[in-house]
């Protein structure tokens, strides 16, 4: 037999969210700057990977075309 379904009372539990401070606005700026630098580094890395991939694809395409033409 399949398990029985639980009855829903229509009540939803509210999640309690605690707000933590990081030491004021100066600390927030430092965190924002660090986060910004991190993401800029990630973007540059991804751009480099894409460029390498495009280059490899172009070389592969040229090799295939030249092989088919002979």
TORTINU-91127 format. One record per residue (C-alpha): residue number from 0; x, y, z. Coordinates in nm, 4 decimals. Example, Ala and Ser with C-alpha at 12.3 -4.5 7.8 and 13.67 -1.06 7.14 Angstrom:
2
+-----+----------+----------+----------+
|   n |     east |    north |       up |
+-----+----------+----------+----------+
|   0 |   1.2300 |  -0.4500 |   0.7800 |
|   1 |   1.3670 |  -0.1060 |   0.7140 |
+-----+----------+----------+----------+
//
This chain:
70
+-----+----------+----------+----------+
|   n |     east |    north |       up |
+-----+----------+----------+----------+
|   0 |   0.0000 |   0.0000 |   0.0000 |
|   1 |   0.1274 |   0.3506 |  -0.0715 |
|   2 |   0.1948 |   0.5776 |   0.2242 |
|   3 |  -0.0893 |   0.7981 |   0.3410 |
|   4 |  -0.0831 |   1.1649 |   0.2551 |
|   5 |  -0.0556 |   1.4114 |   0.5388 |
|   6 |  -0.3364 |   1.6580 |   0.5771 |
|   7 |  -0.2466 |   2.0203 |   0.5194 |
|   8 |  -0.4044 |   2.2640 |   0.7648 |
|   9 |  -0.3509 |   2.5533 |   0.5279 |
|  10 |  -0.1003 |   2.6992 |   0.7709 |
|  11 |   0.2420 |   2.7821 |   0.6389 |
|  12 |   0.5444 |   2.8060 |   0.8584 |
|  13 |   0.7274 |   3.1347 |   0.8441 |
|  14 |   1.1028 |   3.1233 |   0.8300 |
|  15 |   1.2850 |   3.3405 |   1.0752 |
|  16 |   1.5541 |   3.5471 |   0.9105 |
|  17 |   1.8256 |   3.6881 |   1.1264 |
|  18 |   1.9922 |   4.0058 |   1.0141 |
|  19 |   2.3610 |   4.0155 |   1.0897 |
|  20 |   2.5704 |   4.3256 |   1.0592 |
|  21 |   2.9238 |   4.3114 |   0.9297 |
|  22 |   3.0598 |   4.5985 |   1.1310 |
|  23 |   2.9083 |   4.8970 |   0.9571 |
|  24 |   2.9289 |   5.0606 |   0.6176 |
|  25 |   3.3090 |   5.0450 |   0.5906 |
|  26 |   3.3092 |   4.6682 |   0.6262 |
|  27 |   3.0322 |   4.6441 |   0.3649 |
|  28 |   3.2425 |   4.8459 |   0.1181 |
|  29 |   3.5401 |   4.6155 |   0.1708 |
|  30 |   3.3215 |   4.3096 |   0.1164 |
|  31 |   3.1677 |   4.4660 |  -0.1929 |
|  32 |   3.5118 |   4.5510 |  -0.3332 |
|  33 |   3.6390 |   4.1997 |  -0.2672 |
|  34 |   3.3291 |   4.0484 |  -0.4245 |
|  35 |   3.3565 |   4.2781 |  -0.7241 |
|  36 |   3.7223 |   4.1840 |  -0.7754 |
|  37 |   3.6397 |   3.8160 |  -0.7422 |
|  38 |   3.3659 |   3.8331 |  -1.0038 |
|  39 |   3.5769 |   4.0427 |  -1.2411 |
|  40 |   3.8518 |   3.7811 |  -1.2165 |
|  41 |   3.5993 |   3.5056 |  -1.2866 |
|  42 |   3.4640 |   3.6932 |  -1.5894 |
|  43 |   3.8131 |   3.7453 |  -1.7324 |
|  44 |   3.8918 |   3.3772 |  -1.6841 |
|  45 |   3.5706 |   3.2730 |  -1.8611 |
|  46 |   3.6402 |   3.5132 |  -2.1477 |
|  47 |   3.9858 |   3.3588 |  -2.1906 |
|  48 |   3.8378 |   3.0083 |  -2.1913 |
|  49 |   3.5801 |   3.1071 |  -2.4524 |
|  50 |   3.8485 |   3.2596 |  -2.6740 |
|  51 |   4.0596 |   2.9425 |  -2.6504 |
|  52 |   3.7555 |   2.7292 |  -2.7318 |
|  53 |   3.6680 |   2.9439 |  -3.0346 |
|  54 |   4.0275 |   2.9236 |  -3.1563 |
|  55 |   4.0360 |   2.5448 |  -3.1189 |
|  56 |   3.7021 |   2.5115 |  -3.2994 |
|  57 |   3.8229 |   2.7302 |  -3.5857 |
|  58 |   4.1417 |   2.5246 |  -3.6194 |
|  59 |   3.9456 |   2.2004 |  -3.6127 |
|  60 |   3.7068 |   2.3294 |  -3.8764 |
|  61 |   3.9978 |   2.4293 |  -4.1014 |
|  62 |   4.1585 |   2.0880 |  -4.0573 |
|  63 |   3.8356 |   1.9081 |  -4.1460 |
|  64 |   3.7718 |   2.1255 |  -4.4506 |
|  65 |   4.1265 |   2.0848 |  -4.5780 |
|  66 |   4.1071 |   1.7084 |  -4.5258 |
|  67 |   3.7834 |   1.6871 |  -4.7223 |
|  68 |   3.9148 |   1.8982 |  -5.0094 |
|  69 |   4.2139 |   1.6831 |  -5.1026 |
+-----+----------+----------+----------+
//
